[in-house]
Amino acid sequence: MLYRSGPTGYRLARVHPHPHLSGLVAVPLTLSDLPAPRMNVARAKQRLDLAGLPFVFFADDTTGRG
């Protein structure tokens, strides 16, 4: 997931972070070194509602997909 944040203005979060990108990018970005938290959709919705966040990036605890 690419979102606005970090010192470059863009931050890339991935389910399984890697220290380097495997290709060229059009804009400078900061890489998140944290894995996506694992949870189910109900927990993600609860987190979204309670925190008032614009989005919740997570990995499904059953499938592992983001």
mmCIF file as Biopython writes it, N, C-alpha, C and O atoms, coordinates in Angstrom:
data_model
#
loop_
_atom_site.group_PDB
_atom_site.id
_atom_site.type_symbol
_atom_site.label_atom_id
_atom_site.label_alt_id
_atom_site.label_comp_id
_atom_site.label_asym_id
_atom_site.label_entity_id
_atom_site.label_seq_id
_atom_site.pdbx_PDB_ins_code
_atom_site.Cartn_x
_atom_site.Cartn_y
_atom_site.Cartn_z
_atom_site.occupancy
_atom_site.B_iso_or_equiv
_atom_site.auth_seq_id
_atom_site.auth_asym_id
_atom_site.pdbx_PDB_model_num
ATOM 1   N N  . MET A ? 1  ? 0.848   -1.148  0.000   1.0 0.0 1  A 1 
ATOM 2   C CA . MET A ? 1  ? 0.000   0.000   0.000   1.0 0.0 1  A 1 
ATOM 3   C C  . MET A ? 1  ? 0.903   1.222   0.000   1.0 0.0 1  A 1 
ATOM 4   O O  . MET A ? 1  ? 1.828   1.321   0.806   1.0 0.0 1  A 1 
ATOM 5   N N  . LEU A ? 2  ? 0.635   2.136   -0.890  1.0 0.0 2  A 1 
ATOM 6   C CA . LEU A ? 2  ? 1.373   3.392   -0.968  1.0 0.0 2  A 1 
ATOM 7   C C  . LEU A ? 2  ? 0.497   4.494   -0.385  1.0 0.0 2  A 1 
ATOM 8   O O  . LEU A ? 2  ? -0.655  4.657   -0.786  1.0 0.0 2  A 1 
ATOM 9   N N  . TYR A ? 3  ? 1.046   5.247   0.559   1.0 0.0 3  A 1 
ATOM 10  C CA . TYR A ? 3  ? 0.280   6.333   1.168   1.0 0.0 3  A 1 
ATOM 11  C C  . TYR A ? 3  ? 1.201   7.514   1.464   1.0 0.0 3  A 1 
ATOM 12  O O  . TYR A ? 3  ? 2.425   7.381   1.464   1.0 0.0 3  A 1 
ATOM 13  N N  . ARG A ? 4  ? 0.591   8.667   1.716   1.0 0.0 4  A 1 
ATOM 14  C CA . ARG A ? 4  ? 1.368   9.885   1.981   1.0 0.0 4  A 1 
ATOM 15  C C  . ARG A ? 4  ? 1.866   9.875   3.427   1.0 0.0 4  A 1 
ATOM 16  O O  . ARG A ? 4  ? 1.083   9.849   4.376   1.0 0.0 4  A 1 
ATOM 17  N N  . SER A ? 5  ? 3.197   9.897   3.561   1.0 0.0 5  A 1 
ATOM 18  C CA . SER A ? 5  ? 3.825   9.908   4.877   1.0 0.0 5  A 1 
ATOM 19  C C  . SER A ? 5  ? 5.334   9.845   4.697   1.0 0.0 5  A 1 
ATOM 20  O O  . SER A ? 5  ? 5.833   9.693   3.582   1.0 0.0 5  A 1 
ATOM 21  N N  . GLY A ? 6  ? 6.048   9.962   5.795   1.0 0.0 6  A 1 
ATOM 22  C CA . GLY A ? 6  ? 7.494   9.796   5.768   1.0 0.0 6  A 1 
ATOM 23  C C  . GLY A ? 6  ? 8.232   10.996  5.216   1.0 0.0 6  A 1 
ATOM 24  O O  . GLY A ? 6  ? 7.614   11.932  4.709   1.0 0.0 6  A 1 
ATOM 25  N N  . PRO A ? 7  ? 9.560   10.975  5.312   1.0 0.0 7  A 1 
ATOM 26  C CA . PRO A ? 7  ? 10.369  12.114  4.888   1.0 0.0 7  A 1 
ATOM 27  C C  . PRO A ? 7  ? 10.342  12.378  3.386   1.0 0.0 7  A 1 
ATOM 28  O O  . PRO A ? 7  ? 10.629  13.494  2.955   1.0 0.0 7  A 1 
ATOM 29  N N  . THR A ? 8  ? 10.004  11.379  2.588   1.0 0.0 8  A 1 
ATOM 30  C CA . THR A ? 8  ? 9.951   11.572  1.134   1.0 0.0 8  A 1 
ATOM 31  C C  . THR A ? 8  ? 8.580   12.012  0.655   1.0 0.0 8  A 1 
ATOM 32  O O  . THR A ? 8  ? 8.426   12.432  -0.492  1.0 0.0 8  A 1 
ATOM 33  N N  . GLY A ? 9  ? 7.579   11.918  1.529   1.0 0.0 9  A 1 
ATOM 34  C CA . GLY A ? 9  ? 6.215   12.265  1.144   1.0 0.0 9  A 1 
ATOM 35  C C  . GLY A ? 9  ? 5.366   11.052  0.814   1.0 0.0 9  A 1 
ATOM 36  O O  . GLY A ? 9  ? 4.137   11.132  0.827   1.0 0.0 9  A 1 
ATOM 37  N N  . TYR A ? 10 ? 6.013   9.914   0.516   1.0 0.0 10 A 1 
ATOM 38  C CA . TYR A ? 10 ? 5.297   8.673   0.219   1.0 0.0 10 A 1 
ATOM 39  C C  . TYR A ? 10 ? 5.942   7.535   0.998   1.0 0.0 10 A 1 
ATOM 40  O O  . TYR A ? 10 ? 7.162   7.476   1.153   1.0 0.0 10 A 1 
ATOM 41  N N  . ARG A ? 11 ? 5.096   6.637   1.482   1.0 0.0 11 A 1 
ATOM 42  C CA . ARG A ? 11 ? 5.588   5.480   2.237   1.0 0.0 11 A 1 
ATOM 43  C C  . ARG A ? 11 ? 4.942   4.229   1.660   1.0 0.0 11 A 1 
ATOM 44  O O  . ARG A ? 11 ? 3.747   4.215   1.363   1.0 0.0 11 A 1 
ATOM 45  N N  . LEU A ? 12 ? 5.736   3.186   1.505   1.0 0.0 12 A 1 
ATOM 46  C CA . LEU A ? 12 ? 5.256   1.920   0.968   1.0 0.0 12 A 1 
ATOM 47  C C  . LEU A ? 12 ? 5.216   0.891   2.086   1.0 0.0 12 A 1 
ATOM 48  O O  . LEU A ? 12 ? 6.239   0.582   2.697   1.0 0.0 12 A 1 
ATOM 49  N N  . ALA A ? 13 ? 4.026   0.364   2.349   1.0 0.0 13 A 1 
ATOM 50  C CA . ALA A ? 13 ? 3.843   -0.697  3.341   1.0 0.0 13 A 1 
ATOM 51  C C  . ALA A ? 13 ? 3.495   -1.976  2.595   1.0 0.0 13 A 1 
ATOM 52  O O  . ALA A ? 13 ? 2.718   -1.961  1.641   1.0 0.0 13 A 1 
ATOM 53  N N  . ARG A ? 14 ? 4.074   -3.074  3.036   1.0 0.0 14 A 1 
ATOM 54  C CA . ARG A ? 14 ? 3.810   -4.368  2.402   1.0 0.0 14 A 1 
ATOM 55  C C  . ARG A ? 14 ? 3.475   -5.399  3.468   1.0 0.0 14 A 1 
ATOM 56  O O  . ARG A ? 14 ? 3.866   -5.263  4.627   1.0 0.0 14 A 1 
ATOM 57  N N  . VAL A ? 15 ? 2.751   -6.426  3.062   1.0 0.0 15 A 1 
ATOM 58  C CA . VAL A ? 15 ? 2.394   -7.491  3.999   1.0 0.0 15 A 1 
ATOM 59  C C  . VAL A ? 15 ? 3.672   -8.101  4.571   1.0 0.0 15 A 1 
ATOM 60  O O  . VAL A ? 15 ? 3.785   -8.295  5.781   1.0 0.0 15 A 1 
ATOM 61  N N  . HIS A ? 16 ? 4.630   -8.401  3.702   1.0 0.0 16 A 1 
ATOM 62  C CA . HIS A ? 16 ? 5.932   -8.948  4.097   1.0 0.0 16 A 1 
ATOM 63  C C  . HIS A ? 16 ? 7.001   -7.974  3.619   1.0 0.0 16 A 1 
ATOM 64  O O  . HIS A ? 16 ? 7.403   -8.032  2.457   1.0 0.0 16 A 1 
ATOM 65  N N  . PRO A ? 17 ? 7.471   -7.084  4.485   1.0 0.0 17 A 1 
ATOM 66  C CA . PRO A ? 17 ? 8.419   -6.060  4.040   1.0 0.0 17 A 1 
ATOM 67  C C  . PRO A ? 17 ? 9.758   -6.640  3.597   1.0 0.0 17 A 1 
ATOM 68  O O  . PRO A ? 17 ? 10.225  -7.648  4.128   1.0 0.0 17 A 1 
ATOM 69  N N  . HIS A ? 18 ? 10.357  -5.984  2.622   1.0 0.0 18 A 1 
ATOM 70  C CA . HIS A ? 18 ? 11.690  -6.307  2.121   1.0 0.0 18 A 1 
ATOM 71  C C  . HIS A ? 18 ? 12.525  -5.040  2.266   1.0 0.0 18 A 1 
ATOM 72  O O  . HIS A ? 18 ? 11.988  -3.938  2.153   1.0 0.0 18 A 1 
ATOM 73  N N  . PRO A ? 19 ? 13.827  -5.174  2.514   1.0 0.0 19 A 1 
ATOM 74  C CA . PRO A ? 19 ? 14.640  -3.970  2.709   1.0 0.0 19 A 1 
ATOM 75  C C  . PRO A ? 19 ? 14.874  -3.155  1.441   1.0 0.0 19 A 1 
ATOM 76  O O  . PRO A ? 19 ? 15.270  -1.992  1.519   1.0 0.0 19 A 1 
ATOM 77  N N  . HIS A ? 20 ? 14.634  -3.753  0.273   1.0 0.0 20 A 1 
ATOM 78  C CA . HIS A ? 20 ? 14.898  -3.050  -0.984  1.0 0.0 20 A 1 
ATOM 79  C C  . HIS A ? 20 ? 13.752  -3.264  -1.967  1.0 0.0 20 A 1 
ATOM 80  O O  . HIS A ? 20 ? 13.037  -4.264  -1.899  1.0 0.0 20 A 1 
ATOM 81  N N  . LEU A ? 21 ? 13.591  -2.322  -2.870  1.0 0.0 21 A 1 
ATOM 82  C CA . LEU A ? 21 ? 12.624  -2.469  -3.957  1.0 0.0 21 A 1 
ATOM 83  C C  . LEU A ? 21 ? 13.261  -3.285  -5.068  1.0 0.0 21 A 1 
ATOM 84  O O  . LEU A ? 21 ? 14.479  -3.249  -5.247  1.0 0.0 21 A 1 
ATOM 85  N N  . SER A ? 22 ? 12.459  -4.011  -5.806  1.0 0.0 22 A 1 
ATOM 86  C CA . SER A ? 22 ? 12.991  -4.863  -6.864  1.0 0.0 22 A 1 
ATOM 87  C C  . SER A ? 22 ? 12.914  -4.221  -8.244  1.0 0.0 22 A 1 
ATOM 88  O O  . SER A ? 22 ? 13.173  -4.894  -9.242  1.0 0.0 22 A 1 
ATOM 89  N N  . GLY A ? 23 ? 12.570  -2.964  -8.326  1.0 0.0 23 A 1 
ATOM 90  C CA . GLY A ? 23 ? 12.475  -2.299  -9.622  1.0 0.0 23 A 1 
ATOM 91  C C  . GLY A ? 23 ? 12.591  -0.795  -9.476  1.0 0.0 23 A 1 
ATOM 92  O O  . GLY A ? 23 ? 12.793  -0.275  -8.379  1.0 0.0 23 A 1 
ATOM 93  N N  . LEU A ? 24 ? 12.462  -0.116  -10.581 1.0 0.0 24 A 1 
ATOM 94  C CA . LEU A ? 24 ? 12.519  1.340   -10.581 1.0 0.0 24 A 1 
ATOM 95  C C  . LEU A ? 24 ? 11.208  1.923   -10.076 1.0 0.0 24 A 1 
ATOM 96  O O  . LEU A ? 24 ? 10.143  1.339   -10.274 1.0 0.0 24 A 1 
ATOM 97  N N  . VAL A ? 25 ? 11.290  3.071   -9.427  1.0 0.0 25 A 1 
ATOM 98  C CA . VAL A ? 25 ? 10.094  3.768   -8.965  1.0 0.0 25 A 1 
ATOM 99  C C  . VAL A ? 25 ? 10.084  5.174   -9.543  1.0 0.0 25 A 1 
ATOM 100 O O  . VAL A ? 25 ? 11.138  5.760   -9.788  1.0 0.0 25 A 1 
ATOM 101 N N  . ALA A ? 26 ? 8.902   5.706   -9.759  1.0 0.0 26 A 1 
ATOM 102 C CA . ALA A ? 26 ? 8.748   7.023   -10.384 1.0 0.0 26 A 1 
ATOM 103 C C  . ALA A ? 26 ? 8.923   8.166   -9.389  1.0 0.0 26 A 1 
ATOM 104 O O  . ALA A ? 26 ? 9.242   9.287   -9.786  1.0 0.0 26 A 1 
ATOM 105 N N  . VAL A ? 27 ? 8.718   7.897   -8.106  1.0 0.0 27 A 1 
ATOM 106 C CA . VAL A ? 27 ? 8.850   8.927   -7.070  1.0 0.0 27 A 1 
ATOM 107 C C  . VAL A ? 27 ? 9.685   8.365   -5.920  1.0 0.0 27 A 1 
ATOM 108 O O  . VAL A ? 27 ? 9.700   7.154   -5.700  1.0 0.0 27 A 1 
ATOM 109 N N  . PRO A ? 28 ? 10.384  9.242   -5.181  1.0 0.0 28 A 1 
ATOM 110 C CA . PRO A ? 28 ? 11.107  8.751   -4.008  1.0 0.0 28 A 1 
ATOM 111 C C  . PRO A ? 28 ? 10.121  8.294   -2.934  1.0 0.0 28 A 1 
ATOM 112 O O  . PRO A ? 28 ? 9.100   8.943   -2.707  1.0 0.0 28 A 1 
ATOM 113 N N  . LEU A ? 29 ? 10.424  7.188   -2.282  1.0 0.0 29 A 1 
ATOM 114 C CA . LEU A ? 29 ? 9.560   6.735   -1.201  1.0 0.0 29 A 1 
ATOM 115 C C  . LEU A ? 29 ? 10.346  6.137   -0.063  1.0 0.0 29 A 1 
ATOM 116 O O  . LEU A ? 29 ? 11.489  5.707   -0.214  1.0 0.0 29 A 1 
ATOM 117 N N  . THR A ? 30 ? 9.691   6.124   1.089   1.0 0.0 30 A 1 
ATOM 118 C CA . THR A ? 30 ? 10.225  5.499   2.289   1.0 0.0 30 A 1 
ATOM 119 C C  . THR A ? 30 ? 9.595   4.120   2.389   1.0 0.0 30 A 1 
ATOM 120 O O  . THR A ? 30 ? 8.399   3.961   2.147   1.0 0.0 30 A 1 
ATOM 121 N N  . LEU A ? 31 ? 10.402  3.114   2.747   1.0 0.0 31 A 1 
ATOM 122 C CA . LEU A ? 31 ? 9.885   1.757   2.898   1.0 0.0 31 A 1 
ATOM 123 C C  . LEU A ? 31 ? 9.601   1.473   4.367   1.0 0.0 31 A 1 
ATOM 124 O O  . LEU A ? 31 ? 10.452  1.706   5.225   1.0 0.0 31 A 1 
ATOM 125 N N  . SER A ? 32 ? 8.416   0.973   4.651   1.0 0.0 32 A 1 
ATOM 126 C CA . SER A ? 32 ? 8.091   0.562   6.012   1.0 0.0 32 A 1 
ATOM 127 C C  . SER A ? 32 ? 8.795   -0.762  6.287   1.0 0.0 32 A 1 
ATOM 128 O O  . SER A ? 32 ? 8.780   -1.658  5.442   1.0 0.0 32 A 1 
ATOM 129 N N  . ASP A ? 33 ? 9.409   -0.893  7.457   1.0 0.0 33 A 1 
ATOM 130 C CA . ASP A ? 33 ? 10.072  -2.148  7.802   1.0 0.0 33 A 1 
ATOM 131 C C  . ASP A ? 33 ? 9.210   -3.021  8.714   1.0 0.0 33 A 1 
ATOM 132 O O  . ASP A ? 33 ? 9.665   -4.057  9.198   1.0 0.0 33 A 1 
ATOM 133 N N  . LEU A ? 34 ? 7.973   -2.601  8.944   1.0 0.0 34 A 1 
ATOM 134 C CA . LEU A ? 34 ? 7.061   -3.367  9.797   1.0 0.0 34 A 1 
ATOM 135 C C  . LEU A ? 34 ? 6.119   -4.218  8.955   1.0 0.0 34 A 1 
ATOM 136 O O  . LEU A ? 34 ? 5.588   -3.736  7.955   1.0 0.0 34 A 1 
ATOM 137 N N  . PRO A ? 35 ? 5.902   -5.471  9.338   1.0 0.0 35 A 1 
ATOM 138 C CA . PRO A ? 35 ? 4.916   -6.276  8.620   1.0 0.0 35 A 1 
ATOM 139 C C  . PRO A ? 35 ? 3.500   -5.783  8.926   1.0 0.0 35 A 1 
ATOM 140 O O  . PRO A ? 35 ? 3.263   -5.157  9.959   1.0 0.0 35 A 1 
ATOM 141 N N  . ALA A ? 36 ? 2.582   -6.067  8.036   1.0 0.0 36 A 1 
ATOM 142 C CA . ALA A ? 36 ? 1.182   -5.707  8.269   1.0 0.0 36 A 1 
ATOM 143 C C  . ALA A ? 36 ? 0.660   -6.522  9.450   1.0 0.0 36 A 1 
ATOM 144 O O  . ALA A ? 36 ? 0.929   -7.720  9.537   1.0 0.0 36 A 1 
ATOM 145 N N  . PRO A ? 37 ? -0.083  -5.890  10.360  1.0 0.0 37 A 1 
ATOM 146 C CA . PRO A ? 37 ? -0.648  -6.658  11.468  1.0 0.0 37 A 1 
ATOM 147 C C  . PRO A ? 37 ? -1.670  -7.667  10.950  1.0 0.0 37 A 1 
ATOM 148 O O  . PRO A ? 37 ? -2.400  -7.388  9.999   1.0 0.0 37 A 1 
ATOM 149 N N  . ARG A ? 38 ? -1.716  -8.833  11.577  1.0 0.0 38 A 1 
ATOM 150 C CA . ARG A ? 38 ? -2.660  -9.879  11.172  1.0 0.0 38 A 1 
ATOM 151 C C  . ARG A ? 38 ? -3.919  -9.762  12.018  1.0 0.0 38 A 1 
ATOM 152 O O  . ARG A ? 38 ? -3.861  -9.682  13.245  1.0 0.0 38 A 1 
ATOM 153 N N  . MET A ? 39 ? -5.062  -9.755  11.332  1.0 0.0 39 A 1 
ATOM 154 C CA . MET A ? 39 ? -6.358  -9.682  12.019  1.0 0.0 39 A 1 
ATOM 155 C C  . MET A ? 39 ? -7.451  -10.078 11.034  1.0 0.0 39 A 1 
ATOM 156 O O  . MET A ? 39 ? -7.200  -10.209 9.835   1.0 0.0 39 A 1 
ATOM 157 N N  . ASN A ? 40 ? -8.653  -10.265 11.542  1.0 0.0 40 A 1 
ATOM 158 C CA . ASN A ? 40 ? -9.776  -10.553 10.648  1.0 0.0 40 A 1 
ATOM 159 C C  . ASN A ? 40 ? -10.470 -9.240  10.281  1.0 0.0 40 A 1 
ATOM 160 O O  . ASN A ? 40 ? -10.149 -8.186  10.828  1.0 0.0 40 A 1 
ATOM 161 N N  . VAL A ? 41 ? -11.410 -9.314  9.365   1.0 0.0 41 A 1 
ATOM 162 C CA . VAL A ? 41 ? -12.089 -8.112  8.871   1.0 0.0 41 A 1 
ATOM 163 C C  . VAL A ? 41 ? -12.854 -7.409  9.993   1.0 0.0 41 A 1 
ATOM 164 O O  . VAL A ? 41 ? -12.869 -6.180  10.050  1.0 0.0 41 A 1 
ATOM 165 N N  . ALA A ? 42 ? -13.485 -8.171  10.881  1.0 0.0 42 A 1 
ATOM 166 C CA . ALA A ? 42 ? -14.238 -7.559  11.982  1.0 0.0 42 A 1 
ATOM 167 C C  . ALA A ? 42 ? -13.314 -6.739  12.884  1.0 0.0 42 A 1 
ATOM 168 O O  . ALA A ? 42 ? -13.674 -5.639  13.303  1.0 0.0 42 A 1 
ATOM 169 N N  . ARG A ? 43 ? -12.138 -7.263  13.180  1.0 0.0 43 A 1 
ATOM 170 C CA . ARG A ? 43 ? -11.170 -6.538  14.019  1.0 0.0 43 A 1 
ATOM 171 C C  . ARG A ? 43 ? -10.643 -5.307  13.280  1.0 0.0 43 A 1 
ATOM 172 O O  . ARG A ? 43 ? -10.460 -4.254  13.893  1.0 0.0 43 A 1 
ATOM 173 N N  . ALA A ? 44 ? -10.401 -5.423  11.988  1.0 0.0 44 A 1 
ATOM 174 C CA . ALA A ? 44 ? -9.932  -4.278  11.200  1.0 0.0 44 A 1 
ATOM 175 C C  . ALA A ? 44 ? -10.988 -3.176  11.190  1.0 0.0 44 A 1 
ATOM 176 O O  . ALA A ? 44 ? -10.660 -1.996  11.313  1.0 0.0 44 A 1 
ATOM 177 N N  . LYS A ? 45 ? -12.254 -3.561  11.042  1.0 0.0 45 A 1 
ATOM 178 C CA . LYS A ? 45 ? -13.338 -2.573  11.058  1.0 0.0 45 A 1 
ATOM 179 C C  . LYS A ? 45 ? -13.415 -1.889  12.416  1.0 0.0 45 A 1 
ATOM 180 O O  . LYS A ? 45 ? -13.595 -0.674  12.498  1.0 0.0 45 A 1 
ATOM 181 N N  . GLN A ? 46 ? -13.278 -2.671  13.476  1.0 0.0 46 A 1 
ATOM 182 C CA . GLN A ? 46 ? -13.306 -2.109  14.827  1.0 0.0 46 A 1 
ATOM 183 C C  . GLN A ? 46 ? -12.158 -1.112  15.015  1.0 0.0 46 A 1 
ATOM 184 O O  . GLN A ? 46 ? -12.352 -0.029  15.567  1.0 0.0 46 A 1 
ATOM 185 N N  . ARG A ? 47 ? -10.986 -1.480  14.561  1.0 0.0 47 A 1 
ATOM 186 C CA . ARG A ? 47 ? -9.820  -0.595  14.670  1.0 0.0 47 A 1 
ATOM 187 C C  . ARG A ? 47 ? -10.039 0.693   13.879  1.0 0.0 47 A 1 
ATOM 188 O O  . ARG A ? 47 ? -9.698  1.781   14.343  1.0 0.0 47 A 1 
ATOM 189 N N  . LEU A ? 48 ? -10.603 0.561   12.697  1.0 0.0 48 A 1 
ATOM 190 C CA . LEU A ? 48 ? -10.896 1.713   11.844  1.0 0.0 48 A 1 
ATOM 191 C C  . LEU A ? 48 ? -11.878 2.654   12.535  1.0 0.0 48 A 1 
ATOM 192 O O  . LEU A ? 48 ? -11.667 3.866   12.566  1.0 0.0 48 A 1 
ATOM 193 N N  . ASP A ? 49 ? -12.947 2.091   13.086  1.0 0.0 49 A 1 
ATOM 194 C CA . ASP A ? 49 ? -13.981 2.893   13.744  1.0 0.0 49 A 1 
ATOM 195 C C  . ASP A ? 49 ? -13.478 3.557   15.030  1.0 0.0 49 A 1 
ATOM 196 O O  . ASP A ? 49 ? -13.757 4.731   15.274  1.0 0.0 49 A 1 
ATOM 197 N N  . LEU A ? 50 ? -12.746 2.811   15.842  1.0 0.0 50 A 1 
ATOM 198 C CA . LEU A ? 50 ? -12.282 3.343   17.126  1.0 0.0 50 A 1 
ATOM 199 C C  . LEU A ? 50 ? -11.211 4.417   16.968  1.0 0.0 50 A 1 
ATOM 200 O O  . LEU A ? 50 ? -11.211 5.409   17.697  1.0 0.0 50 A 1 
ATOM 201 N N  . ALA A ? 51 ? -10.312 4.223   16.031  1.0 0.0 51 A 1 
ATOM 202 C CA . ALA A ? 51 ? -9.190  5.154   15.878  1.0 0.0 51 A 1 
ATOM 203 C C  . ALA A ? 51 ? -9.505  6.316   14.944  1.0 0.0 51 A 1 
ATOM 204 O O  . ALA A ? 51 ? -8.779  7.310   14.931  1.0 0.0 51 A 1 
ATOM 205 N N  . GLY A ? 52 ? -10.575 6.204   14.165  1.0 0.0 52 A 1 
ATOM 206 C CA . GLY A ? 52 ? -10.908 7.262   13.218  1.0 0.0 52 A 1 
ATOM 207 C C  . GLY A ? 52 ? -9.882  7.400   12.108  1.0 0.0 52 A 1 
ATOM 208 O O  . GLY A ? 52 ? -9.684  8.488   11.567  1.0 0.0 52 A 1 
ATOM 209 N N  . LEU A ? 53 ? -9.236  6.305   11.772  1.0 0.0 53 A 1 
ATOM 210 C CA . LEU A ? 53 ? -8.203  6.318   10.735  1.0 0.0 53 A 1 
ATOM 211 C C  . LEU A ? 53 ? -8.821  6.356   9.345   1.0 0.0 53 A 1 
ATOM 212 O O  . LEU A ? 53 ? -9.950  5.901   9.160   1.0 0.0 53 A 1 
ATOM 213 N N  . PRO A ? 54 ? -8.092  6.895   8.355   1.0 0.0 54 A 1 
ATOM 214 C CA . PRO A ? 54 ? -8.625  6.900   6.990   1.0 0.0 54 A 1 
ATOM 215 C C  . PRO A ? 54 ? -8.574  5.518   6.339   1.0 0.0 54 A 1 
ATOM 216 O O  . PRO A ? 54 ? -9.308  5.255   5.386   1.0 0.0 54 A 1 
ATOM 217 N N  . PHE A ? 55 ? -7.698  4.624   6.855   1.0 0.0 55 A 1 
ATOM 218 C CA . PHE A ? 55 ? -7.601  3.258   6.340   1.0 0.0 55 A 1 
ATOM 219 C C  . PHE A ? 55 ? -6.909  2.390   7.386   1.0 0.0 55 A 1 
ATOM 220 O O  . PHE A ? 55 ? -6.251  2.901   8.292   1.0 0.0 55 A 1 
ATOM 221 N N  . VAL A ? 56 ? -7.062  1.084   7.253   1.0 0.0 56 A 1 
ATOM 222 C CA . VAL A ? 56 ? -6.324  0.117   8.065   1.0 0.0 56 A 1 
ATOM 223 C C  . VAL A ? 56 ? -5.720  -0.889  7.101   1.0 0.0 56 A 1 
ATOM 224 O O  . VAL A ? 56 ? -6.440  -1.593  6.394   1.0 0.0 56 A 1 
ATOM 225 N N  . PHE A ? 57 ? -4.408  -0.953  7.076   1.0 0.0 57 A 1 
ATOM 226 C CA . PHE A ? 57 ? -3.713  -1.935  6.245   1.0 0.0 57 A 1 
ATOM 227 C C  . PHE A ? 57 ? -3.417  -3.133  7.132   1.0 0.0 57 A 1 
ATOM 228 O O  . PHE A ? 57 ? -2.791  -2.993  8.182   1.0 0.0 57 A 1 
ATOM 229 N N  . PHE A ? 58 ? -3.864  -4.313  6.711   1.0 0.0 58 A 1 
ATOM 230 C CA . PHE A ? 58 ? -3.682  -5.500  7.534   1.0 0.0 58 A 1 
ATOM 231 C C  . PHE A ? 58 ? -3.605  -6.736  6.658   1.0 0.0 58 A 1 
ATOM 232 O O  . PHE A ? 58 ? -3.982  -6.712  5.487   1.0 0.0 58 A 1 
ATOM 233 N N  . ALA A ? 59 ? -3.112  -7.809  7.243   1.0 0.0 59 A 1 
ATOM 234 C CA . ALA A ? 59 ? -3.099  -9.111  6.585   1.0 0.0 59 A 1 
ATOM 235 C C  . ALA A ? 59 ? -4.184  -9.956  7.243   1.0 0.0 59 A 1 
ATOM 236 O O  . ALA A ? 59 ? -4.265  -10.039 8.468   1.0 0.0 59 A 1 
ATOM 237 N N  . ASP A ? 60 ? -5.006  -10.575 6.420   1.0 0.0 60 A 1 
ATOM 238 C CA . ASP A ? 60 ? -6.073  -11.425 6.932   1.0 0.0 60 A 1 
ATOM 239 C C  . ASP A ? 60 ? -5.457  -12.576 7.722   1.0 0.0 60 A 1 
ATOM 240 O O  . ASP A ? 60 ? -4.542  -13.241 7.238   1.0 0.0 60 A 1 
ATOM 241 N N  . ASP A ? 61 ? -5.955  -12.812 8.933   1.0 0.0 61 A 1 
ATOM 242 C CA . ASP A ? 61 ? -5.346  -13.843 9.768   1.0 0.0 61 A 1 
ATOM 243 C C  . ASP A ? 61 ? -5.599  -15.263 9.278   1.0 0.0 61 A 1 
ATOM 244 O O  . ASP A ? 61 ? -4.935  -16.191 9.739   1.0 0.0 61 A 1 
ATOM 245 N N  . THR A ? 62 ? -6.533  -15.459 8.364   1.0 0.0 62 A 1 
ATOM 246 C CA . THR A ? 62 ? -6.780  -16.781 7.801   1.0 0.0 62 A 1 
ATOM 247 C C  . THR A ? 62 ? -5.973  -17.013 6.531   1.0 0.0 62 A 1 
ATOM 248 O O  . THR A ? 62 ? -5.328  -18.050 6.380   1.0 0.0 62 A 1 
ATOM 249 N N  . THR A ? 63 ? -6.011  -16.044 5.617   1.0 0.0 63 A 1 
ATOM 250 C CA . THR A ? 63 ? -5.345  -16.224 4.317   1.0 0.0 63 A 1 
ATOM 251 C C  . THR A ? 63 ? -3.938  -15.639 4.267   1.0 0.0 63 A 1 
ATOM 252 O O  . THR A ? 63 ? -3.122  -16.058 3.446   1.0 0.0 63 A 1 
ATOM 253 N N  . GLY A ? 64 ? -3.647  -14.677 5.139   1.0 0.0 64 A 1 
ATOM 254 C CA . GLY A ? 64 ? -2.356  -14.007 5.114   1.0 0.0 64 A 1 
ATOM 255 C C  . GLY A ? 64 ? -2.243  -12.929 4.053   1.0 0.0 64 A 1 
ATOM 256 O O  . GLY A ? 64 ? -1.200  -12.289 3.922   1.0 0.0 64 A 1 
ATOM 257 N N  . ARG A ? 65 ? -3.313  -12.727 3.296   1.0 0.0 65 A 1 
ATOM 258 C CA . ARG A ? 65 ? -3.287  -11.720 2.232   1.0 0.0 65 A 1 
ATOM 259 C C  . ARG A ? 65 ? -3.635  -10.347 2.779   1.0 0.0 65 A 1 
ATOM 260 O O  . ARG A ? 65 ? -4.385  -10.210 3.745   1.0 0.0 65 A 1 
ATOM 261 N N  . GLY A ? 66 ? -3.060  -9.314  2.123   1.0 0.0 66 A 1 
ATOM 262 C CA . GLY A ? 66 ? -3.309  -7.935  2.536   1.0 0.0 66 A 1 
ATOM 263 C C  . GLY A ? 66 ? -4.510  -7.357  1.863   1.0 0.0 66 A 1 
ATOM 264 O O  . GLY A ? 66 ? -4.856  -6.200  2.104   1.0 0.0 66 A 1 
#
